Amino acid sequence: MSGQKVKISHLNTETRNPRTMELDLLSPGEILRIMNEEDRRAVDAVEKALPQIEKAVTRVVQALNEGGRLIYVGAGTSGRIGIMDAVECTPTFSTTDEVQAVIAGGSGAFIKAVEGAEDSESLAVEDLKKLGLKKEDVVCAIAASGRTPYCMGALKYGALVEAGTISISCNPGAAISGLARIAIEVNAGPEILTGSTRLKAGTCQKLICNMISTASMVGIGKVYGNLMVDMKATNQKLVERAKGIVMQSTGCDYEKAEQILEETGYSTKEAIVMILTGTDRETAVGLLKKNRGFVRKCIP
């Protein structure tokens, strides 16, 4: 792609917003008010894509149940959003490698832009090969423009190994949509700062990634009620949160929650099942294994 001229002026994400043609003349309060109003368009745009997002969640749940992974792929802001969603799944849901992300230019590109990395389809293939992409996995390519070569290369390679493929773009008729089995397109309108897709487009992408990962984790038993019962208690705040979760789930007091959690090595799920079924830890572990980690299914 290097050296080629690529016209992007026709893209929705590159057009000028008529409301902010004199952005540099507005007061801070006026800028903030317009930004707030425009951000609401992001939520509305995502709502229109809910049917496609639901299909994506269903496919990811299938993959996770079959031992596969959800792998986000992106460049720049899009890649960073994928990384943020993936890394937060570990403390929130105790995932190991179920949700991962790659960004054009490598992990260093999260902090500092790596010029030209997004223009390489082959670089995406190399990155996915390093992860050992297999047919049980799902590749989710994120690109506001919908035409990032790095993302296109990832989707092509995903199809080659027969993995699931999902695309998230912020332009209708995006190029990556034609390469994905499930295409999610949102249109929040032009940015207040022309072409700055870290704004509304980035918000849309984050909302969608949050939806996909959270709903998928619910779908594989990582949630009881609306509580994150598979979280890792890795600091004092989370230790106290675990106690609160056990108390809210079972109606027990603080001392009981603390006692049972210590017995389970702070496995919130095991503690809840032990208390609600009146069994010991070994039995609770067996029940959770039998019911694929769904707490509710363990309770008579």
C-alpha positions as CSV (number, residue, x, y, z in Angstrom):
1,M,0.0,0.0,0.0
2,S,3.0,2.3,0.6
3,G,3.4,4.9,-2.1
4,Q,-0.2,4.5,-3.4
5,K,-2.7,7.3,-3.3
6,V,-5.8,6.3,-1.4
7,K,-8.8,8.7,-1.6
8,I,-10.7,8.8,1.6
9,S,-12.6,12.1,1.2
10,H,-15.8,10.1,0.4
11,L,-15.8,8.4,3.7
12,N,-18.4,9.5,6.2
13,T,-15.7,9.7,8.9
14,E,-13.7,12.1,6.8
15,T,-16.5,14.6,6.0
16,R,-16.8,18.0,7.7
17,N,-19.4,18.5,10.3
18,P,-21.6,21.5,9.4
19,R,-22.2,22.3,13.0
20,T,-18.5,23.0,13.7
21,M,-17.2,24.8,10.6
22,E,-16.0,27.6,12.9
23,L,-14.9,25.4,15.8
24,D,-11.9,27.6,16.4
25,L,-14.1,30.6,17.1
26,L,-16.3,28.8,19.7
27,S,-16.0,29.2,23.4
28,P,-15.0,26.2,25.5
29,G,-18.6,25.9,26.8
30,E,-20.0,25.9,23.2
31,I,-17.5,23.3,22.1
32,L,-18.3,21.1,25.0
33,R,-22.1,21.4,24.5
34,I,-21.7,20.4,20.8
35,M,-19.5,17.5,21.7
36,N,-22.0,16.3,24.2
37,E,-24.8,16.5,21.7
38,E,-22.8,14.8,19.0
39,D,-21.7,12.0,21.4
40,R,-25.4,11.1,21.8
41,R,-25.4,10.2,18.1
42,A,-22.8,7.5,18.9
43,V,-25.3,5.7,21.2
44,D,-28.1,6.0,18.7
45,A,-25.9,4.6,15.9
46,V,-24.9,1.6,17.9
47,E,-28.6,0.9,18.7
48,K,-29.3,0.5,15.0
49,A,-26.6,-2.2,14.8
50,L,-27.8,-4.3,17.7
51,P,-29.0,-7.2,15.4
52,Q,-25.5,-7.6,13.9
53,I,-23.9,-7.2,17.4
54,E,-26.2,-10.0,18.6
55,K,-25.0,-12.3,15.9
56,A,-21.4,-11.4,16.8
57,V,-22.0,-12.3,20.5
58,T,-23.6,-15.6,19.5
59,R,-20.6,-16.5,17.3
60,V,-18.1,-15.6,20.0
61,V,-20.0,-17.6,22.7
62,Q,-19.9,-20.6,20.3
63,A,-16.1,-20.1,19.8
64,L,-15.4,-19.8,23.5
65,N,-17.4,-22.9,24.3
66,E,-15.4,-24.8,21.7
67,G,-12.1,-23.8,23.2
68,G,-11.6,-20.9,20.8
69,R,-10.7,-17.2,21.4
70,L,-11.9,-13.8,20.6
71,I,-9.1,-11.9,19.0
72,Y,-9.5,-8.2,18.3
73,V,-7.4,-6.7,15.5
74,G,-6.9,-3.0,14.8
75,A,-4.6,0.0,14.2
76,G,-4.3,3.3,16.0
77,T,-7.3,4.2,18.1
78,S,-9.2,1.1,16.9
79,G,-6.4,-1.2,18.0
80,R,-6.1,0.5,21.4
81,I,-9.8,0.1,22.0
82,G,-9.5,-3.6,21.2
83,I,-6.5,-4.0,23.6
84,M,-8.3,-2.1,26.4
85,D,-11.3,-4.4,26.1
86,A,-9.2,-7.5,26.0
87,V,-7.0,-6.8,28.9
88,E,-9.9,-5.9,31.2
89,C,-11.5,-9.3,30.7
90,T,-8.7,-10.9,32.8
91,P,-9.4,-9.2,36.1
92,T,-13.2,-8.9,35.5
93,F,-13.8,-12.5,34.3
94,S,-10.7,-14.4,35.2
95,T,-9.9,-15.1,31.6
96,T,-6.5,-16.4,30.6
97,D,-6.2,-16.2,26.9
98,E,-9.8,-16.3,25.8
99,V,-9.9,-12.7,24.8
100,Q,-6.8,-11.2,23.1
101,A,-5.8,-8.3,20.9
102,V,-3.2,-7.4,18.3
103,I,-2.4,-3.9,17.1
104,A,-0.5,-2.8,14.0
105,G,3.0,-2.1,15.0
106,G,3.0,-4.3,18.1
107,S,2.3,-3.6,21.8
108,G,4.5,-0.4,21.7
109,A,2.0,1.1,19.3
110,F,-0.5,1.4,22.2
111,I,1.6,4.2,23.6
112,K,3.3,5.6,20.5
113,A,2.1,5.5,16.9
114,V,4.1,3.3,14.5
115,E,3.9,5.0,11.2
116,G,2.9,2.9,8.2
117,A,2.2,-0.3,10.2
118,E,-1.5,-0.1,9.5
119,D,-0.8,-0.2,5.7
120,S,0.5,-3.8,5.8
121,E,-1.8,-6.7,5.3
122,S,1.1,-9.2,5.7
123,L,1.9,-7.7,9.1
124,A,-1.5,-8.7,10.4
125,V,-1.0,-12.3,9.1
126,E,2.4,-12.4,10.9
127,D,0.8,-11.2,14.1
128,L,-2.0,-13.8,13.9
129,K,0.4,-16.6,13.1
130,K,2.3,-15.7,16.3
131,L,-0.9,-16.2,18.2
132,G,-1.5,-19.5,16.5
133,L,-4.8,-18.5,15.0
134,K,-7.0,-21.6,14.5
135,K,-10.4,-22.3,13.1
136,E,-12.0,-22.4,16.6
137,D,-11.1,-18.7,17.1
138,V,-12.9,-15.5,16.0
139,V,-11.1,-12.6,14.5
140,C,-12.8,-9.2,15.2
141,A,-11.3,-6.5,13.0
142,I,-12.0,-2.9,14.2
143,A,-11.5,0.0,11.7
144,A,-13.3,3.3,11.8
145,S,-12.6,3.9,8.1
146,G,-13.5,0.3,7.3
147,R,-10.6,0.1,4.9
148,T,-7.5,-0.4,7.0
149,P,-5.1,-2.8,5.2
150,Y,-3.9,-4.4,8.5
151,C,-7.5,-5.3,9.3
152,M,-8.3,-6.5,5.8
153,G,-5.2,-8.8,6.0
154,A,-6.4,-10.2,9.3
155,L,-9.9,-11.0,8.0
156,K,-8.5,-12.6,4.9
157,Y,-6.2,-14.8,6.9
158,G,-9.0,-15.6,9.4
159,A,-11.1,-16.8,6.5
160,L,-8.2,-18.8,5.2
161,V,-7.9,-20.8,8.4
162,E,-11.7,-21.0,8.6
163,A,-11.9,-19.0,11.8
164,G,-14.9,-16.8,12.5
165,T,-14.7,-13.3,11.2
166,I,-16.4,-10.1,12.5
167,S,-15.8,-6.5,11.4
168,I,-16.6,-3.3,13.1
169,S,-16.6,-0.1,11.0
170,C,-18.0,3.4,11.2
171,N,-18.7,3.9,7.5
172,P,-21.6,2.3,5.5
173,G,-20.5,-0.1,2.7
174,A,-17.1,-0.6,4.4
175,A,-14.4,-2.6,2.6
176,I,-13.9,-4.8,5.6
177,S,-17.6,-5.7,5.7
178,G,-17.2,-7.7,2.6
179,L,-14.4,-9.7,4.2
180,A,-16.3,-10.6,7.4
181,R,-19.0,-13.2,8.0
182,I,-20.6,-10.8,10.4
183,A,-20.3,-7.1,9.5
184,I,-21.2,-4.4,12.1
185,E,-21.5,-0.9,10.5
186,V,-22.4,2.2,12.5
187,N,-22.9,5.7,11.2
188,A,-22.6,8.4,13.9
189,G,-22.0,11.2,11.4
190,P,-19.0,13.3,10.9
191,E,-16.7,14.2,13.8
192,I,-16.7,17.7,15.3
193,L,-13.0,17.7,14.4
194,T,-12.8,16.5,10.9
195,G,-11.3,13.0,10.6
196,S,-10.6,12.6,14.3
197,T,-12.1,9.2,14.7
198,R,-10.9,8.9,18.3
199,L,-14.1,10.9,19.0
200,K,-17.6,9.6,18.0
201,A,-16.2,6.7,16.0
202,G,-14.0,5.6,18.8
203,T,-16.9,5.8,21.2
204,C,-19.0,3.6,18.9
205,Q,-16.2,1.1,18.7
206,K,-15.7,1.0,22.5
207,L,-19.4,0.5,23.1
208,I,-19.6,-2.4,20.6
209,C,-16.5,-4.1,22.0
210,N,-17.8,-3.7,25.6
211,M,-21.1,-5.3,24.4
212,I,-19.5,-8.2,22.6
213,S,-17.1,-9.2,25.4
214,T,-19.6,-8.6,28.3
215,A,-22.5,-10.4,26.7
216,S,-20.2,-13.2,25.6
217,M,-18.9,-13.6,29.2
218,V,-22.5,-13.8,30.5
219,G,-23.1,-16.5,27.8
220,I,-20.3,-18.7,29.2
221,G,-21.2,-18.5,32.8
222,K,-19.0,-15.7,34.1
223,V,-21.9,-13.8,35.7
224,Y,-24.5,-14.5,38.3
225,G,-27.4,-12.1,38.3
226,N,-25.5,-8.9,37.4
227,L,-22.5,-9.7,39.6
228,M,-19.0,-10.4,38.3
229,V,-18.6,-13.7,40.2
230,D,-15.5,-14.8,38.3
231,M,-13.5,-11.7,39.1
232,K,-9.9,-11.9,40.4
233,A,-9.4,-10.5,43.9
234,T,-6.0,-9.1,43.1
235,N,-5.9,-6.1,45.5
236,Q,-7.6,-4.9,48.7
237,K,-10.4,-3.1,46.8
238,L,-11.3,-6.3,44.9
239,V,-11.0,-8.5,48.0
240,E,-13.7,-6.3,49.6
241,R,-15.7,-6.4,46.4
242,A,-15.6,-10.2,46.4
243,K,-16.9,-10.2,49.9
244,G,-19.7,-7.9,48.9
245,I,-20.6,-10.1,45.9
246,V,-20.9,-13.1,48.2
247,M,-23.0,-11.2,50.7
248,Q,-25.3,-9.9,48.0
249,S,-25.6,-13.3,46.3
250,T,-26.3,-15.3,49.5
251,G,-27.6,-13.0,52.1
252,C,-24.8,-14.0,54.5
253,D,-23.0,-11.5,56.8
254,Y,-19.5,-10.1,56.3
255,E,-17.8,-12.5,58.6
256,K,-19.3,-15.5,56.8
257,A,-18.4,-14.2,53.4
258,E,-14.8,-13.6,54.5
259,Q,-14.5,-17.1,56.1
260,I,-15.8,-19.0,53.1
261,L,-13.8,-16.9,50.6
262,E,-10.6,-17.7,52.6
263,E,-11.5,-21.4,52.4
264,T,-11.8,-21.2,48.6
265,G,-8.7,-19.1,48.0
266,Y,-11.1,-16.2,47.1
267,S,-13.0,-18.1,44.4
268,T,-16.2,-16.1,44.5
269,K,-18.1,-18.7,42.5
270,E,-17.1,-21.5,44.8
271,A,-18.0,-19.5,47.9
272,I,-21.4,-18.7,46.6
273,V,-22.2,-22.3,45.6
274,M,-21.0,-23.6,49.0
275,I,-23.2,-21.2,50.9
276,L,-26.3,-21.6,48.8
277,T,-26.1,-25.4,48.6
278,G,-24.8,-26.0,52.1
279,T,-22.0,-28.1,50.7
280,D,-18.2,-28.2,51.1
281,R,-15.7,-26.8,48.7
282,E,-15.1,-30.1,46.9
283,T,-18.8,-30.6,46.2
284,A,-19.1,-27.0,45.0
285,V,-16.2,-27.4,42.6
286,G,-17.9,-30.5,41.2
287,L,-21.2,-28.8,40.8
288,L,-19.5,-25.9,38.9
289,K,-17.6,-28.3,36.7
290,K,-20.8,-30.2,35.9
291,N,-22.7,-27.1,35.1
292,R,-19.9,-25.5,33.0
293,G,-19.3,-22.7,35.5
294,F,-22.9,-21.4,35.7
295,V,-23.6,-20.6,39.3
296,R,-27.4,-20.5,38.8
297,K,-27.5,-24.0,37.4
298,C,-25.7,-25.3,40.6
299,I,-28.5,-24.1,42.9
300,P,-31.5,-26.4,43.5
